[in-house]
Amino acid sequence: MNINGLKFCVIGGGIGGLAAALALRQRGAQVTVLEQASALTEVGAGLQISANGMVVLRALGVVGETAETGLRSAGTVLRDYRKGRVISRIAEPAAGPTYYYHRADLLDLLHKAAERAGVEIRLGARVDEVLKHPEAAEVVLSSGERLRAECAIAADGGRSTIRPTLNGTEAPEFTHQVAWRATIPWSGQSETPRASLTMGPGRHVVSYPLRDQSLMNIVAVEERSDWREEGWRHRGDPNDLRARFEEFGGPAGEILAKVEEVHLWALFLRPVAQNWQNGRLALLGDAAHPTLPFMAQGACLALEDAWVLIRAMDDQPGVTQALAAYEAKRRPRARQVVAAANANARNFHLGGPMRLAAQAALSVIGPRLGRRYDWIYGYDATA
Ligand SMILES: Cc1cc2nc3c(=O)[nH]c(=O)nc-3n(C[C@H](O)[C@H](O)[C@H](O)COP(=O)(O)OP(=O)(O)OC[C@H]3O[C@@H](n4cnc5c(N)ncnc54)[C@H](O)[C@@H]3O)c2cc1C
């Protein structure tokens, strides 16, 4: 199908929404992004974009071979929590390197590419619902304004307002895990950029450098049941963070000692959506498949979604068929990756004899561990 001149509304200006908007615009569609926030900004957090996400960013022309502001990773070091003893080193995946991005930088790259391509981006535009008509989607904004388009894409994140239109009301499940995130100034310019995953009973800390290694990104996750706030922007107390991870020594302990500002949120899980589309409206990114951050794949999956969506538009005779083909292709993949992230939630937090046994196994197979996930990193949605 030729989508040149067709109207699309994309709800949400996050990584998934902007990538989809850009991809559709590059095929000639008239695209409007409706973003509830008054500015496209994101504070202090990093993103690892593995080869399966990078291939889409390159195909869209968002980044070139140098990956712009991305920092090429040389792999991951697995450590034990007490003294930071190295358990194993995971090399660069065979599919190609992962890059570390400051989330604000990646959003900025996508935003600029979308604007250059002619996507209309409307900020402060919150969408309340999308109505289905035989030949159109009608998007209803909180302001009362209504927009008609041939197709609406809801990329409105893990707490999507639009998902219940297709799936009814679903109660999210609390995972009894709480994540703290912080960035601290760093001076690692002379070091080889690597992520560290430090594992202890019921807790783990992931850290990796950003930009020119002048920042260190930290995500610390603990099993805990007394905090159930889901939003990303709740401020935490750095001393509370340190107290909760006081047994973490070595490099993880050193970076936690430097945290001055921290946010925390409870991790909730919603299943991969049962219904992704109704012929005029489709879910994309976290709205369709929220995932725990333990495979670092949420944004990568959203990028894959964007490419598969336009490929379906290319291949199918109409919007309805294209959305059905998109759903059929994406749902099994999303389910597999989300399940892998869930499994890591358990693997990272082992205690007692299980932990020692797992570490012994990791020290042997660790260098080859990356290959276990070749099916994730080696997936090329653009092929
Ligand atoms: C701690 C942490 C670490 C992570 N690390 C990684 C990583 O290393 N690699 C990786 O690939 N992924 C990672 N992820 C996952 C990744 O951040 C998400 O999967 C990704 O941001 C999803 O993009 P999205 O566009 O679907 O949704 P979002 O980024 O949530 O964007 C949704 C947008 O929609 C807007 N919106 C919401 N409702 C409405 C509405 N009603 N009307 C209009 N606009 C609306 C929001 O304001 C927002 O801008 C991580 C997540 C967390 C929490």
The ligand as an SDF file (V2000), in Angstrom:
LIG
                    3D

 53 58  0  0  0  0  0  0  0  0999 V2000
   15.0870    2.0880   34.7130 C   0  0  0  0  0  0  0  0  0  0  0  0
   14.7910    1.7620   33.2960 C   0  0  0  0  0  0  0  0  0  0  0  0
   15.8440    1.4400   32.4940 C   0  0  0  0  0  0  0  0  0  0  0  0
   15.6100    1.0940   31.1720 C   0  0  0  0  0  0  0  0  0  0  0  0
   16.6690    0.7780   30.4130 N   0  0  0  0  0  0  0  0  0  0  0  0
   16.4620    0.4420   29.1270 C   0  0  0  0  0  0  0  0  0  0  0  0
   17.5660    0.1420   28.3020 C   0  0  0  0  0  0  0  0  0  0  0  0
   18.7150    0.1750   28.7430 O   0  0  0  0  0  0  0  0  0  0  0  0
   17.3330   -0.2090   27.0050 N   0  0  0  0  0  0  0  0  0  0  0  0
   16.0580   -0.2490   26.4950 C   0  0  0  0  0  0  0  0  0  0  0  0
   15.9000   -0.5870   25.3100 O   0  0  0  0  0  0  0  0  0  0  0  0
   14.9990    0.0440   27.2690 N   0  0  0  0  0  0  0  0  0  0  0  0
   15.1620    0.3990   28.5580 C   0  0  0  0  0  0  0  0  0  0  0  0
   14.1020    0.7240   29.3320 N   0  0  0  0  0  0  0  0  0  0  0  0
   12.7440    0.6960   28.7520 C   0  0  0  0  0  0  0  0  0  0  0  0
   12.4370    1.9490   27.9520 C   0  0  0  0  0  0  0  0  0  0  0  0
   12.6710    3.0880   28.7180 O   0  0  0  0  0  0  0  0  0  0  0  0
   10.9850    1.9300   27.5180 C   0  0  0  0  0  0  0  0  0  0  0  0
   10.6650    0.6660   27.0240 O   0  0  0  0  0  0  0  0  0  0  0  0
   10.7510    2.9580   26.4320 C   0  0  0  0  0  0  0  0  0  0  0  0
   10.9400    4.2470   26.9520 O   0  0  0  0  0  0  0  0  0  0  0  0
    9.3420    2.8150   25.8710 C   0  0  0  0  0  0  0  0  0  0  0  0
    9.1150    3.8250   24.9390 O   0  0  0  0  0  0  0  0  0  0  0  0
    7.6440    4.2280   24.5740 P   0  0  0  0  0  0  0  0  0  0  0  0
    7.7750    5.2860   23.5400 O   0  0  0  0  0  0  0  0  0  0  0  0
    6.8300    3.0390   24.2900 O   0  0  0  0  0  0  0  0  0  0  0  0
    7.0180    4.8400   25.9110 O   0  0  0  0  0  0  0  0  0  0  0  0
    7.4710    6.0820   26.7750 P   0  0  0  0  0  0  0  0  0  0  0  0
    8.9190    6.3220   26.6750 O   0  0  0  0  0  0  0  0  0  0  0  0
    6.8790    5.8540   28.1300 O   0  0  0  0  0  0  0  0  0  0  0  0
    6.7450    7.3140   26.0870 O   0  0  0  0  0  0  0  0  0  0  0  0
    5.3450    7.4850   26.1710 C   0  0  0  0  0  0  0  0  0  0  0  0
    5.0440    8.9500   25.8720 C   0  0  0  0  0  0  0  0  0  0  0  0
    3.6300    9.1030   25.7630 O   0  0  0  0  0  0  0  0  0  0  0  0
    3.2320   10.2700   26.4430 C   0  0  0  0  0  0  0  0  0  0  0  0
    1.8260   10.0640   26.8330 N   0  0  0  0  0  0  0  0  0  0  0  0
    1.3470    9.2060   27.7720 C   0  0  0  0  0  0  0  0  0  0  0  0
    0.0040    9.2680   27.8090 N   0  0  0  0  0  0  0  0  0  0  0  0
   -0.3620   10.1770   26.8780 C   0  0  0  0  0  0  0  0  0  0  0  0
   -1.6350   10.6710   26.4480 C   0  0  0  0  0  0  0  0  0  0  0  0
   -2.7860   10.2060   26.9850 N   0  0  0  0  0  0  0  0  0  0  0  0
   -1.6820   11.6160   25.4790 N   0  0  0  0  0  0  0  0  0  0  0  0
   -0.5240   12.0810   24.9250 C   0  0  0  0  0  0  0  0  0  0  0  0
    0.7130   11.6500   25.3060 N   0  0  0  0  0  0  0  0  0  0  0  0
    0.7710   10.7000   26.2610 C   0  0  0  0  0  0  0  0  0  0  0  0
    4.1970   10.3440   27.6210 C   0  0  0  0  0  0  0  0  0  0  0  0
    4.2670   11.6570   28.1380 O   0  0  0  0  0  0  0  0  0  0  0  0
    5.4970    9.8920   26.9730 C   0  0  0  0  0  0  0  0  0  0  0  0
    6.2010   10.9610   26.4000 O   0  0  0  0  0  0  0  0  0  0  0  0
   14.2960    1.0740   30.6490 C   0  0  0  0  0  0  0  0  0  0  0  0
   13.2360    1.4220   31.4690 C   0  0  0  0  0  0  0  0  0  0  0  0
   13.4750    1.7550   32.7830 C   0  0  0  0  0  0  0  0  0  0  0  0
   12.3160    2.1080   33.6490 C   0  0  0  0  0  0  0  0  0  0  0  0
  1  2  1  0
  2  3  1  0
  2 52  2  0
  3  4  2  0
  4  5  1  0
  4 50  1  0
  5  6  2  0
  6  7  1  0
  6 13  1  0
  7  8  2  0
  7  9  1  0
  9 10  1  0
 10 11  2  0
 10 12  1  0
 12 13  2  0
 13 14  1  0
 14 15  1  0
 14 50  1  0
 15 16  1  0
 16 17  1  0
 16 18  1  0
 18 19  1  0
 18 20  1  0
 20 21  1  0
 20 22  1  0
 22 23  1  0
 23 24  1  0
 24 25  2  0
 24 26  1  0
 24 27  1  0
 27 28  1  0
 28 29  2  0
 28 30  1  0
 28 31  1  0
 31 32  1  0
 32 33  1  0
 33 34  1  0
 33 48  1  0
 34 35  1  0
 35 36  1  0
 35 46  1  0
 36 37  1  0
 36 45  1  0
 37 38  2  0
 38 39  1  0
 39 40  1  0
 39 45  2  0
 40 41  1  0
 40 42  2  0
 42 43  1  0
 43 44  2  0
 44 45  1  0
 46 47  1  0
 46 48  1  0
 48 49  1  0
 50 51  2  0
 51 52  1  0
 52 53  1  0
M  END
$$$$
